[in-house]
């Protein structure tokens, strides 16, 4: 009865090493992909949700644009005050453009 080994089949030492390295990398690679694929999907899903949250996206944009001066920040990003004159102007302009685009 022949043994199922490299010596019985007259394999070289390098072919045995190559077979071991190949099986080792395939096992490690499959284990890595089993872990990395769900983690990548988790991060992609969270990034998609963050892009849907416009307020958080805007706050992150303000943070990364690094507007340090308070006056400049208030001019670029005014606070939402429904009764203020600038807010009424913005709402009126937005509704006017919506009306024009809907009737055109």
mmCIF file of the C-alpha atoms, coordinates in Angstrom:
data_MODEL
# 
_entry.id   MODEL 
# 
loop_
_atom_site.group_PDB 
_atom_site.id 
_atom_site.type_symbol 
_atom_site.label_atom_id 
_atom_site.label_alt_id 
_atom_site.label_comp_id 
_atom_site.label_asym_id 
_atom_site.label_entity_id 
_atom_site.label_seq_id 
_atom_site.pdbx_PDB_ins_code 
_atom_site.Cartn_x 
_atom_site.Cartn_y 
_atom_site.Cartn_z 
_atom_site.occupancy 
_atom_site.B_iso_or_equiv 
_atom_site.pdbx_formal_charge 
_atom_site.auth_seq_id 
_atom_site.auth_comp_id 
_atom_site.auth_asym_id 
_atom_site.auth_atom_id 
_atom_site.pdbx_PDB_model_num 
ATOM 1   C CA . UNK A 1 1   ? 0.000   0.000  0.000   1.00 0.00 ? 1   UNK A CA 1 
ATOM 2   C CA . UNK A 1 2   ? 1.474   3.325  -1.054  1.00 0.00 ? 2   UNK A CA 1 
ATOM 3   C CA . UNK A 1 3   ? 1.390   6.298  1.210   1.00 0.00 ? 3   UNK A CA 1 
ATOM 4   C CA . UNK A 1 4   ? -0.198  9.487  -0.067  1.00 0.00 ? 4   UNK A CA 1 
ATOM 5   C CA . UNK A 1 5   ? 2.813   11.726 0.335   1.00 0.00 ? 5   UNK A CA 1 
ATOM 6   C CA . UNK A 1 6   ? 5.227   13.628 -1.822  1.00 0.00 ? 6   UNK A CA 1 
ATOM 7   C CA . UNK A 1 7   ? 7.970   11.073 -1.322  1.00 0.00 ? 7   UNK A CA 1 
ATOM 8   C CA . UNK A 1 8   ? 5.771   8.257  -2.580  1.00 0.00 ? 8   UNK A CA 1 
ATOM 9   C CA . UNK A 1 9   ? 4.862   10.204 -5.737  1.00 0.00 ? 9   UNK A CA 1 
ATOM 10  C CA . UNK A 1 10  ? 8.434   11.423 -6.231  1.00 0.00 ? 10  UNK A CA 1 
ATOM 11  C CA . UNK A 1 11  ? 7.558   15.111 -5.937  1.00 0.00 ? 11  UNK A CA 1 
ATOM 12  C CA . UNK A 1 12  ? 10.276  17.644 -5.487  1.00 0.00 ? 12  UNK A CA 1 
ATOM 13  C CA . UNK A 1 13  ? 10.630  19.622 -2.300  1.00 0.00 ? 13  UNK A CA 1 
ATOM 14  C CA . UNK A 1 14  ? 9.711   22.866 -4.101  1.00 0.00 ? 14  UNK A CA 1 
ATOM 15  C CA . UNK A 1 15  ? 6.421   21.512 -5.394  1.00 0.00 ? 15  UNK A CA 1 
ATOM 16  C CA . UNK A 1 16  ? 5.469   20.540 -1.836  1.00 0.00 ? 16  UNK A CA 1 
ATOM 17  C CA . UNK A 1 17  ? 6.357   24.018 -0.570  1.00 0.00 ? 17  UNK A CA 1 
ATOM 18  C CA . UNK A 1 18  ? 4.448   25.593 -3.456  1.00 0.00 ? 18  UNK A CA 1 
ATOM 19  C CA . UNK A 1 19  ? 1.376   23.442 -2.729  1.00 0.00 ? 19  UNK A CA 1 
ATOM 20  C CA . UNK A 1 20  ? 1.521   24.444 0.965   1.00 0.00 ? 20  UNK A CA 1 
ATOM 21  C CA . UNK A 1 21  ? 1.883   28.170 0.175   1.00 0.00 ? 21  UNK A CA 1 
ATOM 22  C CA . UNK A 1 22  ? -0.947  28.007 -2.347  1.00 0.00 ? 22  UNK A CA 1 
ATOM 23  C CA . UNK A 1 23  ? -3.353  26.291 0.045   1.00 0.00 ? 23  UNK A CA 1 
ATOM 24  C CA . UNK A 1 24  ? -2.312  28.597 2.913   1.00 0.00 ? 24  UNK A CA 1 
ATOM 25  C CA . UNK A 1 25  ? -2.955  31.772 0.895   1.00 0.00 ? 25  UNK A CA 1 
ATOM 26  C CA . UNK A 1 26  ? -6.286  30.483 -0.396  1.00 0.00 ? 26  UNK A CA 1 
ATOM 27  C CA . UNK A 1 27  ? -7.461  29.669 3.149   1.00 0.00 ? 27  UNK A CA 1 
ATOM 28  C CA . UNK A 1 28  ? -6.229  32.977 4.593   1.00 0.00 ? 28  UNK A CA 1 
ATOM 29  C CA . UNK A 1 29  ? -7.675  34.906 1.644   1.00 0.00 ? 29  UNK A CA 1 
ATOM 30  C CA . UNK A 1 30  ? -11.084 33.304 1.983   1.00 0.00 ? 30  UNK A CA 1 
ATOM 31  C CA . UNK A 1 31  ? -11.133 33.993 5.741   1.00 0.00 ? 31  UNK A CA 1 
ATOM 32  C CA . UNK A 1 32  ? -10.119 37.603 5.095   1.00 0.00 ? 32  UNK A CA 1 
ATOM 33  C CA . UNK A 1 33  ? -12.835 38.072 2.469   1.00 0.00 ? 33  UNK A CA 1 
ATOM 34  C CA . UNK A 1 34  ? -15.446 36.563 4.774   1.00 0.00 ? 34  UNK A CA 1 
ATOM 35  C CA . UNK A 1 35  ? -14.559 39.296 7.269   1.00 0.00 ? 35  UNK A CA 1 
ATOM 36  C CA . UNK A 1 36  ? -13.767 42.203 4.934   1.00 0.00 ? 36  UNK A CA 1 
ATOM 37  C CA . UNK A 1 37  ? -16.861 41.993 2.737   1.00 0.00 ? 37  UNK A CA 1 
ATOM 38  C CA . UNK A 1 38  ? -19.445 42.576 5.513   1.00 0.00 ? 38  UNK A CA 1 
ATOM 39  C CA . UNK A 1 39  ? -17.283 45.319 7.036   1.00 0.00 ? 39  UNK A CA 1 
ATOM 40  C CA . UNK A 1 40  ? -17.014 47.078 3.672   1.00 0.00 ? 40  UNK A CA 1 
ATOM 41  C CA . UNK A 1 41  ? -20.771 46.798 3.139   1.00 0.00 ? 41  UNK A CA 1 
ATOM 42  C CA . UNK A 1 42  ? -21.343 48.239 6.624   1.00 0.00 ? 42  UNK A CA 1 
ATOM 43  C CA . UNK A 1 43  ? -19.159 51.267 5.879   1.00 0.00 ? 43  UNK A CA 1 
ATOM 44  C CA . UNK A 1 44  ? -20.727 51.822 2.446   1.00 0.00 ? 44  UNK A CA 1 
ATOM 45  C CA . UNK A 1 45  ? -24.220 51.667 3.953   1.00 0.00 ? 45  UNK A CA 1 
ATOM 46  C CA . UNK A 1 46  ? -23.284 54.163 6.686   1.00 0.00 ? 46  UNK A CA 1 
ATOM 47  C CA . UNK A 1 47  ? -21.726 56.526 4.141   1.00 0.00 ? 47  UNK A CA 1 
ATOM 48  C CA . UNK A 1 48  ? -24.899 56.372 2.055   1.00 0.00 ? 48  UNK A CA 1 
ATOM 49  C CA . UNK A 1 49  ? -27.027 57.182 5.109   1.00 0.00 ? 49  UNK A CA 1 
ATOM 50  C CA . UNK A 1 50  ? -24.755 60.081 6.046   1.00 0.00 ? 50  UNK A CA 1 
ATOM 51  C CA . UNK A 1 51  ? -25.141 61.531 2.564   1.00 0.00 ? 51  UNK A CA 1 
ATOM 52  C CA . UNK A 1 52  ? -28.938 61.363 2.942   1.00 0.00 ? 52  UNK A CA 1 
ATOM 53  C CA . UNK A 1 53  ? -28.836 63.335 6.216   1.00 0.00 ? 53  UNK A CA 1 
ATOM 54  C CA . UNK A 1 54  ? -28.576 66.850 4.767   1.00 0.00 ? 54  UNK A CA 1 
ATOM 55  C CA . UNK A 1 55  ? -28.234 68.622 8.091   1.00 0.00 ? 55  UNK A CA 1 
ATOM 56  C CA . UNK A 1 56  ? -25.337 66.424 9.167   1.00 0.00 ? 56  UNK A CA 1 
ATOM 57  C CA . UNK A 1 57  ? -23.785 66.735 5.718   1.00 0.00 ? 57  UNK A CA 1 
ATOM 58  C CA . UNK A 1 58  ? -24.054 70.536 5.941   1.00 0.00 ? 58  UNK A CA 1 
ATOM 59  C CA . UNK A 1 59  ? -22.549 70.616 9.412   1.00 0.00 ? 59  UNK A CA 1 
ATOM 60  C CA . UNK A 1 60  ? -19.669 68.456 8.240   1.00 0.00 ? 60  UNK A CA 1 
ATOM 61  C CA . UNK A 1 61  ? -19.183 70.753 5.252   1.00 0.00 ? 61  UNK A CA 1 
ATOM 62  C CA . UNK A 1 62  ? -19.063 73.789 7.555   1.00 0.00 ? 62  UNK A CA 1 
ATOM 63  C CA . UNK A 1 63  ? -16.587 71.998 9.790   1.00 0.00 ? 63  UNK A CA 1 
ATOM 64  C CA . UNK A 1 64  ? -14.317 71.046 6.918   1.00 0.00 ? 64  UNK A CA 1 
ATOM 65  C CA . UNK A 1 65  ? -14.531 74.440 5.233   1.00 0.00 ? 65  UNK A CA 1 
ATOM 66  C CA . UNK A 1 66  ? -13.156 75.859 8.510   1.00 0.00 ? 66  UNK A CA 1 
ATOM 67  C CA . UNK A 1 67  ? -14.902 79.211 8.569   1.00 0.00 ? 67  UNK A CA 1 
ATOM 68  C CA . UNK A 1 68  ? -13.424 80.592 11.783  1.00 0.00 ? 68  UNK A CA 1 
ATOM 69  C CA . UNK A 1 69  ? -14.747 84.146 11.741  1.00 0.00 ? 69  UNK A CA 1 
ATOM 70  C CA . UNK A 1 70  ? -18.218 84.365 13.339  1.00 0.00 ? 70  UNK A CA 1 
ATOM 71  C CA . UNK A 1 71  ? -19.377 87.253 11.138  1.00 0.00 ? 71  UNK A CA 1 
ATOM 72  C CA . UNK A 1 72  ? -18.244 85.520 7.960   1.00 0.00 ? 72  UNK A CA 1 
ATOM 73  C CA . UNK A 1 73  ? -19.927 82.282 9.078   1.00 0.00 ? 73  UNK A CA 1 
ATOM 74  C CA . UNK A 1 74  ? -23.209 84.097 9.728   1.00 0.00 ? 74  UNK A CA 1 
ATOM 75  C CA . UNK A 1 75  ? -23.059 85.755 6.297   1.00 0.00 ? 75  UNK A CA 1 
ATOM 76  C CA . UNK A 1 76  ? -22.358 82.484 4.488   1.00 0.00 ? 76  UNK A CA 1 
ATOM 77  C CA . UNK A 1 77  ? -24.645 80.269 6.575   1.00 0.00 ? 77  UNK A CA 1 
ATOM 78  C CA . UNK A 1 78  ? -27.415 82.358 8.170   1.00 0.00 ? 78  UNK A CA 1 
ATOM 79  C CA . UNK A 1 79  ? -29.440 80.861 10.987  1.00 0.00 ? 79  UNK A CA 1 
ATOM 80  C CA . UNK A 1 80  ? -32.918 79.651 10.152  1.00 0.00 ? 80  UNK A CA 1 
ATOM 81  C CA . UNK A 1 81  ? -35.385 82.215 11.502  1.00 0.00 ? 81  UNK A CA 1 
ATOM 82  C CA . UNK A 1 82  ? -38.792 81.852 9.821   1.00 0.00 ? 82  UNK A CA 1 
ATOM 83  C CA . UNK A 1 83  ? -39.925 85.434 10.444  1.00 0.00 ? 83  UNK A CA 1 
ATOM 84  C CA . UNK A 1 84  ? -36.702 87.268 9.573   1.00 0.00 ? 84  UNK A CA 1 
ATOM 85  C CA . UNK A 1 85  ? -36.564 89.453 6.474   1.00 0.00 ? 85  UNK A CA 1 
ATOM 86  C CA . UNK A 1 86  ? -33.667 87.549 4.808   1.00 0.00 ? 86  UNK A CA 1 
ATOM 87  C CA . UNK A 1 87  ? -35.461 84.237 5.361   1.00 0.00 ? 87  UNK A CA 1 
ATOM 88  C CA . UNK A 1 88  ? -38.695 85.610 3.887   1.00 0.00 ? 88  UNK A CA 1 
ATOM 89  C CA . UNK A 1 89  ? -36.697 86.811 0.842   1.00 0.00 ? 89  UNK A CA 1 
ATOM 90  C CA . UNK A 1 90  ? -35.096 83.390 0.393   1.00 0.00 ? 90  UNK A CA 1 
ATOM 91  C CA . UNK A 1 91  ? -38.442 81.588 0.672   1.00 0.00 ? 91  UNK A CA 1 
ATOM 92  C CA . UNK A 1 92  ? -40.066 84.004 -1.765  1.00 0.00 ? 92  UNK A CA 1 
ATOM 93  C CA . UNK A 1 93  ? -37.208 83.559 -4.257  1.00 0.00 ? 93  UNK A CA 1 
ATOM 94  C CA . UNK A 1 94  ? -37.369 79.776 -3.923  1.00 0.00 ? 94  UNK A CA 1 
ATOM 95  C CA . UNK A 1 95  ? -41.130 79.655 -4.468  1.00 0.00 ? 95  UNK A CA 1 
ATOM 96  C CA . UNK A 1 96  ? -40.840 82.020 -7.430  1.00 0.00 ? 96  UNK A CA 1 
ATOM 97  C CA . UNK A 1 97  ? -38.246 79.835 -9.145  1.00 0.00 ? 97  UNK A CA 1 
ATOM 98  C CA . UNK A 1 98  ? -40.328 76.728 -8.386  1.00 0.00 ? 98  UNK A CA 1 
ATOM 99  C CA . UNK A 1 99  ? -43.395 78.420 -9.891  1.00 0.00 ? 99  UNK A CA 1 
ATOM 100 C CA . UNK A 1 100 ? -41.482 79.492 -12.992 1.00 0.00 ? 100 UNK A CA 1 
ATOM 101 C CA . UNK A 1 101 ? -39.989 76.046 -13.552 1.00 0.00 ? 101 UNK A CA 1 
ATOM 102 C CA . UNK A 1 102 ? -43.335 74.323 -13.022 1.00 0.00 ? 102 UNK A CA 1 
ATOM 103 C CA . UNK A 1 103 ? -45.199 76.573 -15.489 1.00 0.00 ? 103 UNK A CA 1 
ATOM 104 C CA . UNK A 1 104 ? -42.482 76.657 -18.149 1.00 0.00 ? 104 UNK A CA 1 
# 
